[in-house]
Amino acid sequence: MILEKTIKRIELLHPKVIDLSLERLEKLLIKLDNPEKKLPPIVHVAGTNGKGSTISILRSIQSAAGRSSHVYTSPHLVNLTERFLIADKEIKGSTLVKLLKQCEEINAESAITFFEIITAVGFLAFSKFEADLVLLEVGLGGRFDATNVINNPILSIITPISLDHQHYLGNTLSKIAFEKAGILKDNKPAIIGKQYPEALEVIKLKAAETESQLFIFDRDWSISETKDSIKFEADGDTRYFEKPSLRGTHQIHNSGIAIAATHYMNKIFPVKNNAIDTGLNRVRWPARLQKINKGPLMDLLPDQVELWLDGGHNQDASLVISETIHTWRRKDPSLTFHLIFGSLNNRETETILAPFAEIIDLVQTVAIPKQESTASPANTANIALSLGFNATPSTSLLSAIQAIISKSSGKRIILVYGSLYLAGSILEKNC
């Protein structure tokens, strides 16, 4: 309750007009004696899709090698504390409240965004506790993202870039890539995941300007899936590792990015092959093609029905999830797939749903609880109908599940999809 009250007070400081800028946070950090300059070695991660998964895999690998990490990710699914790992452990609520109040008092009612102030909290927390490295996820864009006040990372990572947050970052891949490439720092190396050609060109131009050394997918390193393993190639060396515990074909690429980062940091943080295997096997990252195995929601499901959850919310995320569904269907043609879909009203519903055409039997649309900007289930259902889906709006998640169960039979997978906020509400309901 104390944490919720503190959050509400801080949210009142939000500027009336959002301008992507580092100035507000820089002023606060100066008053805090610049904790961002007192951190362990930093790995800075930008991109559209796969940032959180890549960080979770990299952290798991480093943990298997005996190292601890401070981790900052966003958004959270259920509790704000999820955004901060202190030496691999989620921050205590009491500690977070204390740091939030400290930043709030020092900020002295100056205009500041919520993300900016919790970024300051993260830097402050990380400066107070020991760890071997910091894994820092960009919130929005890169160039003017609050995390980009750091200027000396040991490594930058740019995961696949696609269209997302166009109202802030621009309406073309080139414009968005320009913002993401803003995390590249002078004379610092960077791992570059699979990119569209126009995005890669922009990244290369920025790297030439900053004299950053790029390690680019399919040029300097590669990852591929074999029957029983994943194959990583870099610098003329070929190594085979266990497949990651995270589900989905896209997690093979995310694993490749994390292994590439491990490979190119090896002089600073040496890691043996068996630690990479262990890390891939142990990694966990909720709401990324996560199967729900227990909890109240499972009591609603008859035999032969599985409930899965993913927070994907843009076209490229849908493309990789649909690819995974195709793979599952090829392995078991008797399976049918059903979608419970909810999104925010600033999302392009057509482009998110389109990749699922012809592989989803039923769609139930829902509102995202506690989100004023949720898209209307009725409007979303109409869009789905126009794309050829068998779609119906539902009044709640429970009614959506019940509707799918009553309208289908046999072996079924129900996927809840469309928003990390929806995913968070599901996990909260299923506690």
URGI-V987612 format. One record per residue. RES is the residue in one letter. NEAR is the number of other ideal C-beta (glycine too) atoms within 8 Angstrom. D_FIRST is the distance of its C-alpha to the first C-alpha in whole Angstrom. Layout:
res & near & d_first
RES & NEAR & D_FIRST
RES & NEAR & D_FIRST
This chain:
res & near & d_first
M & 4 & 0
I & 6 & 4
L & 11 & 5
E & 7 & 5
K & 8 & 6
T & 12 & 9
I & 11 & 10
K & 8 & 11
R & 9 & 13
I & 11 & 14
E & 8 & 15
L & 6 & 17
L & 12 & 20
H & 9 & 21
P & 10 & 25
K & 4 & 26
V & 4 & 29
I & 6 & 28
D & 5 & 31
L & 9 & 31
S & 6 & 31
L & 9 & 31
E & 6 & 31
R & 13 & 28
L & 13 & 26
E & 9 & 29
K & 9 & 29
L & 16 & 26
L & 13 & 27
I & 8 & 30
K & 8 & 28
L & 13 & 26
D & 5 & 29
N & 8 & 30
P & 14 & 28
E & 10 & 29
K & 5 & 32
K & 6 & 31
L & 13 & 30
P & 10 & 32
P & 10 & 35
I & 13 & 33
V & 16 & 33
H & 14 & 32
V & 15 & 32
A & 16 & 33
G & 15 & 34
T & 13 & 33
N & 13 & 33
G & 14 & 32
K & 13 & 30
G & 10 & 28
S & 12 & 30
T & 17 & 32
I & 13 & 30
S & 12 & 29
I & 18 & 33
L & 13 & 33
R & 13 & 31
S & 13 & 32
I & 17 & 36
Q & 16 & 35
S & 13 & 33
A & 12 & 36
A & 12 & 38
G & 5 & 36
R & 9 & 34
S & 10 & 30
S & 15 & 29
H & 18 & 26
V & 12 & 24
Y & 15 & 23
T & 9 & 23
S & 8 & 21
P & 7 & 20
H & 10 & 17
L & 13 & 17
V & 8 & 14
N & 7 & 12
L & 9 & 12
T & 11 & 13
E & 10 & 16
R & 11 & 18
F & 14 & 19
L & 12 & 21
I & 13 & 22
A & 10 & 26
D & 10 & 25
K & 6 & 22
E & 8 & 18
I & 11 & 16
K & 7 & 14
G & 9 & 10
S & 6 & 11
T & 10 & 14
L & 15 & 13
V & 11 & 10
K & 8 & 14
L & 11 & 16
L & 15 & 14
K & 9 & 14
Q & 10 & 18
C & 14 & 19
E & 11 & 17
E & 7 & 19
I & 9 & 22
N & 12 & 22
A & 5 & 22
E & 4 & 22
S & 9 & 24
A & 7 & 24
I & 12 & 23
T & 10 & 21
F & 9 & 18
F & 10 & 20
E & 12 & 22
I & 16 & 19
I & 11 & 18
T & 14 & 21
A & 14 & 22
V & 13 & 19
G & 12 & 21
F & 13 & 24
L & 13 & 22
A & 15 & 21
F & 15 & 24
S & 10 & 26
K & 6 & 25
F & 9 & 26
E & 5 & 29
A & 13 & 30
D & 9 & 33
L & 14 & 32
V & 14 & 29
L & 14 & 29
L & 12 & 28
E & 13 & 27
V & 16 & 28
G & 9 & 25
L & 9 & 28
G & 15 & 32
G & 12 & 33
R & 12 & 35
F & 10 & 32
D & 14 & 29
A & 11 & 27
T & 12 & 28
N & 13 & 31
V & 11 & 31
I & 11 & 32
N & 4 & 36
N & 7 & 37
P & 13 & 36
I & 10 & 38
L & 13 & 38
S & 16 & 37
I & 16 & 37
I & 16 & 37
T & 15 & 36
P & 12 & 38
I & 13 & 38
S & 12 & 38
L & 11 & 37
D & 9 & 33
H & 8 & 31
Q & 9 & 35
H & 5 & 34
Y & 8 & 32
L & 11 & 35
G & 9 & 38
N & 5 & 40
T & 7 & 42
L & 11 & 42
S & 11 & 43
K & 10 & 41
I & 19 & 38
A & 15 & 40
F & 12 & 41
E & 13 & 37
K & 18 & 36
A & 16 & 39
G & 14 & 38
I & 15 & 36
L & 12 & 40
K & 11 & 40
D & 6 & 44
N & 7 & 46
K & 14 & 43
P & 10 & 43
A & 14 & 41
I & 14 & 41
I & 12 & 42
G & 16 & 41
K & 6 & 43
Q & 13 & 43
Y & 8 & 45
P & 6 & 48
E & 10 & 47
A & 14 & 44
L & 12 & 46
E & 9 & 48
V & 12 & 46
I & 16 & 44
K & 9 & 47
L & 9 & 48
K & 13 & 45
A & 14 & 46
A & 7 & 49
E & 6 & 48
T & 11 & 46
E & 8 & 48
S & 14 & 46
Q & 9 & 47
L & 11 & 46
F & 12 & 46
I & 9 & 46
F & 15 & 46
D & 5 & 49
R & 5 & 51
D & 8 & 50
W & 14 & 48
S & 10 & 48
I & 15 & 46
S & 7 & 47
E & 8 & 47
T & 8 & 49
K & 3 & 50
D & 4 & 48
S & 10 & 46
I & 15 & 46
K & 12 & 48
F & 15 & 47
E & 9 & 50
A & 12 & 50
D & 5 & 53
G & 3 & 55
D & 6 & 53
T & 6 & 52
R & 8 & 50
Y & 8 & 48
F & 13 & 45
E & 8 & 43
K & 9 & 41
P & 13 & 37
S & 8 & 35
L & 15 & 33
R & 9 & 35
G & 10 & 37
T & 10 & 40
H & 12 & 38
Q & 13 & 37
I & 13 & 40
H & 14 & 40
N & 16 & 37
S & 15 & 38
G & 15 & 41
I & 17 & 39
A & 12 & 37
I & 13 & 41
A & 15 & 42
A & 14 & 40
T & 14 & 40
H & 11 & 44
Y & 11 & 44
M & 11 & 42
N & 9 & 44
K & 4 & 46
I & 6 & 43
F & 11 & 41
P & 6 & 43
V & 11 & 42
K & 7 & 45
N & 7 & 45
N & 6 & 44
A & 12 & 40
I & 14 & 40
D & 10 & 41
T & 10 & 38
G & 15 & 36
L & 16 & 37
N & 9 & 37
R & 10 & 33
V & 12 & 31
R & 8 & 28
W & 10 & 26
P & 8 & 24
A & 12 & 25
R & 13 & 28
L & 12 & 31
Q & 10 & 29
K & 9 & 30
I & 12 & 28
N & 4 & 30
K & 4 & 27
G & 7 & 25
P & 7 & 25
L & 12 & 26
M & 11 & 29
D & 5 & 30
L & 9 & 31
L & 10 & 33
P & 5 & 37
D & 3 & 39
Q & 6 & 40
V & 11 & 37
E & 8 & 35
L & 12 & 31
W & 12 & 31
L & 15 & 28
D & 14 & 28
G & 13 & 26
G & 12 & 30
H & 12 & 30
N & 14 & 33
Q & 12 & 37
D & 11 & 38
A & 12 & 35
S & 15 & 36
L & 9 & 40
V & 13 & 39
I & 17 & 37
S & 11 & 40
E & 10 & 42
T & 13 & 40
I & 12 & 41
H & 9 & 44
T & 9 & 45
W & 11 & 43
R & 11 & 45
R & 6 & 48
K & 5 & 48
D & 7 & 47
P & 5 & 49
S & 6 & 48
L & 10 & 44
T & 10 & 43
F & 13 & 40
H & 15 & 37
L & 12 & 34
I & 17 & 31
F & 13 & 30
G & 14 & 28
S & 15 & 27
L & 12 & 26
N & 8 & 29
N & 5 & 30
R & 12 & 31
E & 6 & 35
T & 11 & 35
E & 9 & 39
T & 10 & 39
I & 16 & 36
L & 15 & 37
A & 10 & 41
P & 10 & 41
F & 12 & 40
A & 10 & 43
E & 4 & 46
I & 9 & 44
I & 11 & 41
D & 7 & 42
L & 13 & 39
V & 15 & 37
Q & 16 & 34
T & 16 & 32
V & 15 & 28
A & 9 & 25
I & 14 & 22
P & 5 & 19
K & 4 & 17
Q & 9 & 19
E & 3 & 21
S & 6 & 24
T & 11 & 25
A & 13 & 28
S & 8 & 30
P & 13 & 31
A & 8 & 34
N & 8 & 35
T & 16 & 34
A & 13 & 36
N & 8 & 39
I & 11 & 39
A & 14 & 39
L & 9 & 42
S & 7 & 44
L & 10 & 44
G & 6 & 45
F & 11 & 42
N & 6 & 42
A & 12 & 39
T & 10 & 37
P & 11 & 34
S & 13 & 31
T & 6 & 28
S & 7 & 26
L & 12 & 26
L & 7 & 27
S & 10 & 30
A & 13 & 31
I & 14 & 31
Q & 9 & 33
A & 12 & 36
I & 14 & 36
I & 11 & 37
S & 6 & 39
K & 6 & 41
S & 11 & 42
S & 3 & 44
G & 7 & 44
K & 9 & 43
R & 14 & 40
I & 12 & 37
I & 13 & 34
L & 13 & 32
V & 13 & 29
Y & 12 & 29
G & 11 & 29
S & 12 & 25
L & 10 & 23
Y & 10 & 20
L & 15 & 22
A & 15 & 22
G & 14 & 19
S & 12 & 18
I & 13 & 21
L & 13 & 20
E & 9 & 16
K & 9 & 19
N & 10 & 21
C & 6 & 18
